[in-house]
Amino acid sequence: MGEVADTPGADALFGQERARLWSVAYRMLGSRADAEDVLQDAWLRWQASDVRGIHNAQAWLVTTVTRLCIDRLRRLRTERELYTGPWLPEPLVATEPPPADAAAELASDLSVALLAVLERLAPEERAAFLLREAFDVDYADIARILGKSEAACRQLVSRAARRVRAGRPRVRVDAATTRRLLDGLVEALRTQDQQAVLALLAPGSTWTSDGGGKVRAARKQVRGAGRVARFATGVYRKLVGEARFRPVTVNGEPGYAVFHRGALLSVITIHSDGRRILDVFSIMNPDKLRHIALHGS
């Protein structure tokens, strides 16, 4: 390790890059706590380095954070394999929609749907794909970060992109359309109109519940429009009269916070092709909801 950094401006340099570094870490790990831990580790390494000898602070920091994330994903593999039920990312919830100029970017690379697909990728595939597609890093830099050849990195990105496209529609759906479909779903659940739910769903639609073994939730993904409609109306039949639905933004996309007797029960968002709902994601694990500062009313 080098000498402790006392160069004027070292703290400021890290601060300038912190938002970008957190974005890399969250997309890689899907967890606020894990992203914060990685940034803390990166900060300690930054402090223990000779900052005066680092010519490109951003490149050094992005490389460090990416490698730390890859190491952490490898350590988390067994834990996530033993996770009770489906795993979904910790949601980033806001009560106001993102600015119009940021909404499309957020929806394209931060959505719960994308992060759920990325979870299926190997750590280096995930890193290469995100660096290229979300942060527009060139292949020479990706090769340096991952310690691989440019050709190998191109293959990683290409393979990851194929897997991502297979799990997501190729059309871009605007927020207004997503909100309309989601509002229709919530209204149908409120009124217990199973046929209305069914009409909103694509034939092969899915419902994924992440309870993490901490609360009652489906242990397997529910597949098929008919099964999803029956499951969803059955779940909310028990809550009618005591459930409150609050519109929010979830990872840059329209969503709902669902409260039961004043307590936050779940955060819901959807994935659609612009005409019908392809996937519903319900994040219920209280460990993933505890940082959300919302109250039922």
Sequence and secondary structure as in RCSB ss.txt:
>XXXX:A:sequence
MGEVADTPGADALFGQERARLWSVAYRMLGSRADAEDVLQDAWLRWQASDVRGIHNAQAWLVTTVTRLCIDRLRR
LRTERELYTGPWLPEPLVATEPPPADAAAELASDLSVALLAVLERLAPEERAAFLLREAFDVDYADIARILGKSE
AACRQLVSRAARRVRAGRPRVRVDAATTRRLLDGLVEALRTQDQQAVLALLAPGSTWTSDGGGKVRAARKQVRGA
GRVARFATGVYRKLVGEARFRPVTVNGEPGYAVFHRGALLSVITIHSDGRRILDVFSIMNPDKLRHIALHGS
>XXXX:A:secstr
       TTHHHHHHHHHHHHHHHHHHHH  HHHHHHHHHHHHHHHHTS GGG S HHHHHHHHHHHHHHHHHHH
HHHHHHT SS       EESS   HHHHHHHHHHS HHHHHHHTTS HHHHHHHHHHHTT   HHHHHHHHTS H
HHHHHHHHHHHHHHHHHS SS   HHHHHHHHHHHHHHHHTT HHHHHHHEEEEEEEEEE TTTS   SS EESH
HHHHHHHHHHHHTTTTTEEEEEEEETTEEEEEEEETTEEEEEEEEEE SSSEEEEEEE  HHHHTT      
